[in-house]
Amino acid sequence: MSTITIDNIIQASERIQVHRTPVQTCTTMNNLASEPDAPVELFFKCELLQKTGSFKFRGASNAIALLSDEEAANGVVTHSSGNHAQALALAARNRGIPAYIVMPTTTPDIKKAAVLGYGANIIECQPIQSVREETAEKVRSETNATLIHPFNNPNVIAGQGTIALELLSQVKDIDAILIPVGGGGMLTGMSIAAKALKPGIKVFAAEPAAVDDTYRSFKNKERATNEVAKSVADGLLTNIGDIAYSEIHKNVDDVFTVSEKEIVHAMELVWSRMKLCIEASAAVGVAVALYNKDFKDIVKKHSIKRIGVVLCGGNVDLLKATELFQQYRE
């Protein structure tokens, strides 16, 4: 599959065994996001309640399900320090095949424990992107396993697009969707699905200002990268992928960024008001809805009333999260 279509996404939804995650609302969050002359309702798609704690299980499940028996027998390999690692490990276990996960030595023990708990094999390497890729390729050549890229894989992207199918069936008359973006797999899949099902819907990407390669790529119509990748939203540090970059101007209406402080404040609000323990990456879309002036101007200009916000994951160290809340209060 060289391109991703709505048919691929619908087929993925019929193929994968995942949770149909709930959509939550919160009056307090609506009030904070609204302006006196532009009231809005926010609808939070709770992918933190997905298997393995993030949306990544959708794409990993679809990619593994589409392997031939011969390919599957040799297992799968990827490089990831986070949610994709856990998702691929569980999806591989469900099919009964080996999974080889290349993880940086700096990966928190809690994440390594989760991957091991799903029965995968961990291969550690230096925390450098080129070394991660080289190590994964070495494992692939030694095992003949199939490389499942976290976001630059059409079958993974089709799996992530199933979030939009669910959201649009759960919330009627939705006007716009806010989607966090790192490598862009979820943004690409969801935008293709949303525009196919409801051409008039607005699809917006949300990104940390500290790693704003997608924002710059979109605005300048020229591929941009981050020389330094550091943000509290550690699931969104990677540069936009090849497939996502090739698709972003077709189905995405705009990209908005938020500061580190805004991300943490939004994260704490969701924890305290909605009782949902999201990770910082999942707070980025929330922060755009609450704090970004340009976004609020667009909402007013287009009379946007009902906005879906993807809470993409909840794999967070609780102690570190509370330390983060304290740090950004000071």
Buried (B, 14 or more C-beta within 10 A) or exposed (E): EEEBBBEBBBBBBEBBEBEEBEBBEBEEBBEBBBEEEBEBBBBBBBBBBBBBBBBBBBBBBBBBBBBEEEBBEBBBBBBBBBBBBBBBBBBBBBBEBBBBBBBBEEBBEEBBEBBEEBEBBBBBBEEEBEBBBBBBBBBBEEBEBBBBBBBBBBBBBBBBBBBBBBBBEBBEEBBBBBBBBBBBBBBBBBBBBBBBBBEEBBBBBBBBBBBBBBBBBBEEEEEBEBEEBEBBBBBBBBBBBEBBBBBBEEBBBBBBBBBBBBBBBBBBBBBEEBEBBBBBBBBBBBBBBBBBEEBBEBBEEEEBBBBBBBBBBBBBBEEEBEEBBEEBEE
